[in-house]
Amino acid sequence: MNDDPGTAPAPDAHPDATPAVPDTAPELFTWEFATDPYPAYAWLREHSPVHRTALPSGVEAWLVTRYADAKQALADTRLSKNPAHHAGSANAKGKTGIPGERKAELMTHLLNIDPPDHTRLRRLVSKAFTPRRVAEFAPRVQELTDRLIDDFIEKGDADLIHDFAFPLPIYAICDLLGVPREDQDDFRDWAGMMIRHGGGPRGGVARSVKKMRGYLAELIHRKRENPGDDLISGLIRASDHGEHLTENEAAAMAFILLFAGFETTVNLIGNGTYALLRNPAQRERLERSLAAGETDLLDTGLEELLRYDGPVELATWRYATEPVTLGGQDIAAGDPVLVVLAAADRDPERFQDADTLDLARSDNQHLGYGHGIHYCLGAPLARLEGRVALATLLRRLPDLRLAAEPADLRWRGGLIMRGLRTLPVEFDPGHPAAESDSLSTL
């Protein structure tokens, strides 16, 4: 059943109305920028839509901020994913990609390769993300969601990142990969270190990647001797049946599916919940729709949350293989290019009232999961987890509210992802709706 647009309230304006576009070039990659990068991106779209800048690592790259340019760049075969095309120094090359992946021999994954290898590996892995396979996984996602809420619901407060948004996709992707339940807490610890970025001990990310690499090598050997109905076993079977998947490729694929398959969903759930809490009219509209047994607004609403403040701020690295002109700007061969998805998805030339959250937005071809042959392979699973997580939170915790001032919240440092470090909330543990209520309609 469709949500009735005739009786719906108007979309909320951004709670802290987006400031006017700055008069001068904004400073990028500060803590203030991390909290709200959208005014700076508005300036770049207007004044320097393809903008060369020095990143915090010291590497220089081009930022692409307009929607039309971004969509073109994401599908442009002259922009390679292979770091070998980076014309920078060896030191600069080591500062792109995921920390530690090069030393751990985890480079041969979908985010670092081009066709034909990309085509071959994606075909093998895509079998795990068919609509049928994802639908079969829905009960497990619901079970995990309810279990995590059960763990904190009697307290009346929680950190929704640490207690909910973070563990849910970790346990889900571990199940999908075939990581035994008794080993999944180790993965949770390693993953936690990986998403802290600058907030953890020096070198912590690389050490966690190394530990994960060692575990995956051991797990691949065990699965080869005793395969199951899981993704790692499927990768091994493909390798054994002439698809030429090496052990390093299998380990790298498992690693990137875990890495890319959990942090994006952590941020989708965290950013999405925060946006709903900050836009009460939109949240109330979604709650009414869910209470009436409808799912249409949940579907369009999830896409709007991906557009409005999505989990991936910049698409992963690309490198020009030849001179390229993009948005009127000449880019030299070997230059790194970063497509700013967050800026493109707020482009007023593409989206009406782009800074407004409208859960019923129908014209919403956002770039939150990319575009072209590198479109996010795990998007169906992430959407499933996001839909179940947000709908279950709203149903079981209808009086959910922020337990901190928005200005006191901190966003994680990092170049690619956008997500909150913490999301403290309060609620009434005795509310009748707090009992587990599986979403059979999903």
VMD Tcl script that draws the C-alpha trace (Angstrom):
set ca {
  {0.00 0.00 0.00}
  {1.25 3.45 -0.88}
  {1.73 6.15 1.71}
  {-0.88 8.83 0.99}
  {0.99 11.92 -0.25}
  {-2.13 14.04 0.04}
  {-2.05 13.98 3.83}
  {1.70 13.94 4.31}
  {3.51 16.79 6.03}
  {5.97 18.83 4.03}
  {9.55 17.57 4.11}
  {11.67 18.91 6.94}
  {14.27 21.48 6.10}
  {17.77 20.62 7.26}
  {17.66 21.15 11.06}
  {20.65 23.44 10.87}
  {19.76 25.12 7.59}
  {22.73 24.78 5.29}
  {24.77 27.99 5.49}
  {25.18 30.11 2.41}
  {27.96 29.07 0.10}
  {31.21 30.51 1.52}
  {32.67 33.58 -0.20}
  {36.16 32.09 -0.30}
  {37.59 28.65 -0.84}
  {36.78 26.55 2.25}
  {39.34 24.61 4.24}
  {38.91 20.90 3.60}
  {39.44 17.85 5.83}
  {39.30 19.64 9.18}
  {37.16 18.40 12.07}
  {34.67 21.16 11.32}
  {34.55 20.00 7.72}
  {34.00 16.38 8.83}
  {31.00 17.45 10.92}
  {29.25 19.15 7.99}
  {31.09 19.06 4.66}
  {28.08 20.12 2.60}
  {28.65 23.92 2.56}
  {32.23 23.33 1.37}
  {30.99 20.96 -1.31}
  {28.46 23.57 -2.42}
  {31.33 26.05 -2.90}
  {33.32 23.53 -4.89}
  {30.36 22.67 -7.14}
  {29.87 26.37 -7.90}
  {33.46 27.59 -8.17}
  {35.78 24.62 -8.74}
  {33.76 21.49 -9.61}
  {36.87 19.47 -10.54}
  {39.28 20.62 -7.87}
  {42.91 19.68 -7.26}
  {43.83 19.53 -3.59}
  {46.37 18.09 -1.19}
  {44.83 15.36 0.95}
  {45.72 14.91 4.64}
  {48.17 12.17 3.60}
  {50.02 14.65 1.37}
  {48.87 12.94 -1.84}
  {47.42 15.36 -4.40}
  {44.19 14.36 -6.12}
  {41.28 15.76 -8.11}
  {37.90 16.04 -6.36}
  {34.85 15.73 -8.66}
  {31.77 17.30 -7.07}
  {29.00 17.88 -9.66}
  {26.52 15.09 -10.34}
  {26.93 14.98 -14.13}
  {30.73 14.97 -13.90}
  {30.66 12.39 -11.12}
  {28.45 10.01 -13.07}
  {30.70 10.39 -16.11}
  {33.86 9.76 -14.08}
  {32.46 6.66 -12.37}
  {31.86 5.02 -15.76}
  {34.92 6.37 -17.63}
  {37.21 3.48 -18.60}
  {40.14 5.91 -18.82}
  {39.99 6.20 -15.04}
  {41.51 2.97 -13.80}
  {41.09 1.35 -10.39}
  {44.56 -0.17 -10.57}
  {47.03 1.71 -8.30}
  {49.82 0.80 -10.72}
  {48.61 3.68 -12.89}
  {49.31 6.25 -10.16}
  {52.11 8.49 -11.39}
  {53.14 9.53 -7.89}
  {56.20 8.39 -5.96}
  {56.38 4.98 -4.29}
  {55.68 6.74 -0.99}
  {52.57 8.41 -2.43}
  {51.33 5.12 -3.88}
  {51.55 3.57 -0.41}
  {49.19 6.21 0.92}
  {46.27 5.31 -1.32}
  {43.85 2.46 -0.78}
  {43.31 0.60 2.50}
  {46.19 0.82 5.02}
  {48.11 -2.45 5.23}
  {46.53 -4.17 2.24}
  {49.70 -3.95 0.12}
  {51.98 -5.58 2.71}
  {49.35 -8.20 3.51}
  {49.10 -9.20 -0.19}
  {45.43 -8.24 -0.32}
  {45.55 -5.98 -3.36}
  {43.83 -8.23 -5.91}
  {40.24 -7.36 -5.05}
  {37.42 -5.62 -6.91}
  {38.34 -2.11 -5.75}
  {41.85 -2.33 -7.23}
  {41.45 -4.02 -10.61}
  {40.03 -3.39 -14.08}
  {38.53 -5.68 -16.72}
  {39.08 -8.42 -17.66}
  {40.20 -9.53 -14.18}
  {37.49 -7.40 -12.59}
  {34.85 -9.01 -14.80}
  {36.02 -12.52 -13.89}
  {36.17 -11.93 -10.12}
  {32.92 -10.00 -9.97}
  {31.12 -12.78 -11.83}
  {32.32 -15.31 -9.24}
  {31.34 -13.24 -6.21}
  {28.05 -11.94 -7.60}
  {26.52 -15.38 -7.09}
  {26.42 -14.64 -3.35}
  {24.36 -11.48 -3.82}
  {21.53 -12.63 -6.07}
  {18.03 -11.46 -5.03}
  {17.20 -15.04 -4.02}
  {20.31 -15.43 -1.84}
  {19.75 -12.07 -0.17}
  {16.06 -12.86 0.45}
  {17.05 -16.16 2.06}
  {19.33 -14.21 4.40}
  {16.54 -11.88 5.61}
  {15.44 -14.01 8.61}
  {19.03 -14.12 9.90}
  {19.33 -10.33 9.61}
  {16.06 -9.93 11.51}
  {17.25 -12.37 14.18}
  {20.51 -10.47 14.64}
  {18.67 -7.13 14.74}
  {16.26 -8.25 17.46}
  {19.01 -9.92 19.48}
  {21.13 -6.78 19.52}
  {18.17 -4.62 20.56}
  {17.30 -7.17 23.27}
  {20.81 -6.78 24.67}
  {20.35 -3.07 25.48}
  {16.62 -2.45 25.58}
  {16.21 -2.85 29.35}
  {18.77 -0.12 30.07}
  {16.77 2.71 28.50}
  {19.84 4.08 26.74}
  {22.47 2.93 24.25}
  {25.20 3.98 21.90}
  {23.56 2.96 18.65}
  {26.89 2.77 16.84}
  {28.72 0.52 19.30}
  {25.70 -1.50 20.45}
  {23.80 -1.87 17.19}
  {24.95 -0.37 13.88}
  {28.50 -1.77 14.17}
  {27.92 -5.40 15.27}
  {24.91 -6.07 13.02}
  {26.72 -6.00 9.64}
  {29.85 -7.60 11.10}
  {27.98 -10.69 12.24}
  {25.91 -10.73 9.05}
  {28.87 -10.64 6.67}
  {30.75 -13.17 8.79}
  {27.79 -15.55 8.43}
  {27.73 -14.97 4.69}
  {31.47 -15.61 4.34}
  {31.32 -18.72 6.51}
  {33.32 -17.48 9.51}
  {32.45 -19.80 12.44}
  {30.40 -18.18 15.22}
  {33.16 -18.80 17.76}
  {35.59 -16.68 15.67}
  {33.27 -13.78 14.88}
  {34.15 -11.72 17.95}
  {37.77 -11.67 16.75}
  {36.53 -10.24 13.46}
  {34.52 -7.67 15.41}
  {37.69 -6.56 17.23}
  {39.75 -6.33 14.02}
  {36.97 -4.49 12.21}
  {36.62 -2.06 15.10}
  {40.28 -1.14 14.82}
  {39.97 -0.72 11.05}
  {37.16 1.86 11.24}
  {38.74 3.94 13.98}
  {41.12 5.40 11.40}
  {42.98 8.15 13.26}
  {41.25 7.36 16.55}
  {43.24 4.22 17.35}
  {46.88 3.41 18.09}
  {49.42 4.19 15.40}
  {49.64 1.33 12.93}
  {46.55 -0.32 14.39}
  {44.74 -0.57 11.09}
  {47.66 -2.28 9.34}
  {48.07 -4.73 12.25}
  {44.37 -5.60 12.12}
  {44.57 -6.13 8.36}
  {47.58 -8.44 8.86}
  {45.74 -10.47 11.52}
  {42.68 -10.74 9.32}
  {44.85 -11.84 6.38}
  {46.43 -14.61 8.46}
  {43.05 -15.81 9.69}
  {41.55 -15.82 6.17}
  {44.47 -17.87 4.83}
  {43.88 -20.45 7.56}
  {40.11 -20.41 7.00}
  {40.54 -20.96 3.25}
  {42.65 -24.05 3.96}
  {39.97 -25.37 6.34}
  {37.17 -24.69 3.85}
  {39.08 -26.46 1.09}
  {39.11 -29.61 3.23}
  {35.59 -29.18 4.61}
  {33.54 -26.85 2.37}
  {30.11 -25.54 3.28}
  {27.32 -23.47 1.76}
  {29.06 -20.12 2.23}
  {30.85 -17.55 0.12}
  {34.43 -18.58 0.89}
  {33.61 -22.19 0.03}
  {32.03 -20.93 -3.20}
  {35.18 -19.01 -4.09}
  {37.28 -22.11 -3.46}
  {34.99 -24.28 -5.58}
  {35.25 -21.76 -8.42}
  {39.02 -21.88 -8.11}
  {39.01 -25.65 -8.19}
  {36.81 -25.73 -11.29}
  {39.01 -23.82 -13.66}
  {38.14 -20.20 -12.88}
  {41.79 -19.54 -11.97}
  {41.11 -17.90 -8.61}
  {44.37 -17.96 -6.68}
  {44.52 -18.25 -2.91}
  {45.66 -14.63 -2.71}
  {42.67 -13.60 -4.84}
  {40.29 -15.60 -2.64}
  {41.73 -14.04 0.52}
  {41.64 -10.54 -0.99}
  {38.04 -11.00 -2.13}
  {36.94 -12.24 1.30}
  {38.79 -9.33 2.92}
  {37.27 -6.61 0.76}
  {33.77 -8.07 1.07}
  {34.13 -7.92 4.82}
  {35.76 -4.49 4.84}
  {33.42 -2.89 2.30}
  {30.45 -4.92 3.43}
  {30.35 -3.77 7.02}
  {31.57 -0.17 7.28}
  {29.15 1.09 4.64}
  {26.26 -0.54 6.51}
  {27.44 0.75 9.88}
  {27.28 4.26 8.45}
  {24.01 3.69 6.61}
  {22.30 2.69 9.85}
  {24.03 5.33 11.97}
  {23.66 8.26 9.55}
  {20.14 7.18 8.64}
  {18.95 6.96 12.24}
  {20.56 10.31 13.04}
  {18.87 11.96 10.05}
  {15.48 10.61 11.13}
  {15.99 11.82 14.70}
  {16.90 15.26 13.35}
  {13.91 15.38 10.99}
  {10.92 14.51 13.20}
  {8.13 15.11 10.67}
  {9.74 12.69 8.23}
  {10.34 10.15 10.97}
  {6.72 10.35 12.15}
  {5.50 9.87 8.61}
  {7.61 6.73 8.27}
  {6.41 5.41 11.63}
  {2.77 5.84 10.55}
  {3.48 4.07 7.29}
  {5.11 1.12 9.05}
  {2.31 0.92 11.62}
  {-0.17 0.62 8.74}
  {1.78 -2.34 7.36}
  {3.13 -0.40 4.38}
  {6.66 -0.64 3.03}
  {6.69 1.77 0.06}
  {7.84 4.72 2.14}
  {10.50 2.55 3.78}
  {11.84 1.68 0.33}
  {11.95 5.24 -1.01}
  {13.06 6.51 2.39}
  {16.11 4.27 2.48}
  {17.19 5.57 -0.93}
  {16.70 9.14 0.28}
  {18.82 8.51 3.36}
  {21.54 7.13 1.08}
  {21.37 10.34 -0.98}
  {20.96 12.84 1.84}
  {23.86 11.79 4.07}
  {25.13 8.50 2.73}
  {27.73 6.14 4.18}
  {30.34 6.64 1.43}
  {31.51 10.23 1.10}
  {34.07 9.73 -1.67}
  {34.22 6.87 -4.15}
  {37.38 4.80 -3.93}
  {40.51 5.77 -5.84}
  {40.76 6.10 -9.60}
  {43.81 6.97 -11.72}
  {43.86 8.55 -15.19}
  {45.50 6.21 -17.69}
  {45.74 9.02 -20.27}
  {44.99 12.75 -20.37}
  {41.31 13.27 -19.52}
  {39.12 16.39 -19.62}
  {36.43 16.31 -16.97}
  {34.10 19.19 -16.16}
  {36.25 21.45 -18.35}
  {39.38 20.57 -16.35}
  {42.39 18.83 -17.89}
  {43.65 15.90 -15.84}
  {47.08 14.45 -16.58}
  {47.80 10.75 -17.01}
  {48.63 9.17 -13.67}
  {46.72 11.70 -11.56}
  {44.45 10.30 -8.82}
  {40.74 11.18 -9.10}
  {38.25 11.00 -6.23}
  {34.55 11.30 -7.03}
  {32.77 13.03 -4.15}
  {29.49 11.12 -3.93}
  {28.26 13.27 -1.04}
  {28.65 16.43 -3.13}
  {27.12 14.94 -6.28}
  {24.08 13.70 -4.37}
  {23.40 17.24 -3.04}
  {23.76 18.87 -6.49}
  {20.77 21.21 -6.98}
  {21.19 20.86 -10.74}
  {20.12 17.23 -10.35}
  {17.94 17.09 -7.21}
  {15.18 19.52 -6.33}
  {15.57 20.89 -2.78}
  {18.78 18.90 -2.57}
  {19.52 19.86 1.05}
  {16.07 18.73 2.22}
  {15.27 15.22 3.47}
  {12.19 13.92 1.66}
  {11.54 10.22 2.32}
  {8.97 10.10 -0.48}
  {11.39 11.45 -3.11}
  {10.68 9.47 -6.27}
  {13.22 10.96 -8.71}
  {16.25 9.71 -6.83}
  {18.96 8.24 -9.02}
  {21.59 8.88 -6.36}
  {25.19 7.70 -6.58}
  {25.42 6.45 -3.02}
  {26.53 2.99 -4.13}
  {28.42 4.16 -7.19}
  {27.69 3.74 -10.89}
  {28.97 1.63 -13.77}
  {30.89 -1.63 -13.56}
  {32.12 -0.84 -10.03}
  {28.61 -0.34 -8.65}
  {28.62 -1.79 -5.12}
  {28.22 -5.55 -5.36}
  {26.86 -5.82 -1.82}
  {24.23 -3.10 -2.22}
  {21.29 -5.58 -2.05}
  {22.53 -6.96 1.28}
  {23.26 -3.47 2.64}
  {19.76 -2.34 1.67}
  {18.25 -5.37 3.38}
  {20.21 -4.72 6.57}
  {19.37 -1.00 6.48}
  {15.65 -1.60 5.95}
  {15.39 -4.20 8.70}
  {17.52 -2.21 11.15}
  {15.74 1.14 10.72}
  {12.23 -0.31 10.63}
  {12.84 -2.48 13.70}
  {14.32 0.43 15.66}
  {11.30 2.60 14.87}
  {8.84 -0.15 15.75}
  {10.45 -1.35 18.94}
  {11.73 2.03 20.19}
  {9.07 4.53 19.05}
  {10.18 7.13 21.61}
  {13.84 6.93 20.57}
  {15.57 10.28 21.09}
  {19.06 11.76 21.02}
  {20.89 11.76 24.34}
  {23.47 14.36 23.30}
  {23.53 17.72 21.61}
  {24.24 17.39 17.88}
  {27.17 19.78 18.23}
  {28.80 17.37 20.68}
  {28.73 14.39 18.32}
  {31.95 13.50 16.52}
  {32.37 12.07 13.04}
  {35.09 9.57 12.28}
  {38.14 10.85 10.48}
  {38.94 9.22 7.17}
  {38.82 9.96 3.49}
  {36.29 7.58 1.95}
  {33.62 6.83 4.53}
  {31.29 9.17 6.43}
  {30.00 8.03 9.81}
  {29.49 8.95 13.44}
  {31.86 7.76 16.13}
  {29.00 7.43 18.60}
  {25.23 7.95 18.59}
  {23.96 8.11 22.19}
  {20.18 7.66 22.49}
  {17.52 7.28 25.17}
  {14.14 5.53 25.14}
  {11.49 4.07 27.43}
  {12.42 0.41 28.10}
  {8.88 -0.31 29.29}
  {7.15 0.78 26.08}
  {4.70 -1.91 24.84}
  {6.29 -1.86 21.39}
  {9.67 -2.80 22.85}
  {8.94 -6.51 22.47}
  {10.53 -8.29 19.53}
  {8.43 -7.86 16.40}
  {9.85 -9.44 13.28}
  {9.14 -7.68 10.01}
  {7.44 -10.38 8.02}
  {6.44 -7.78 5.42}
  {10.09 -7.15 4.51}
}
mol new
graphics top color blue
foreach p $ca { graphics top sphere $p radius 0.5 }
foreach p [lrange $ca 0 end-1] q [lrange $ca 1 end] { graphics top cylinder $p $q radius 0.2 }
display resetview
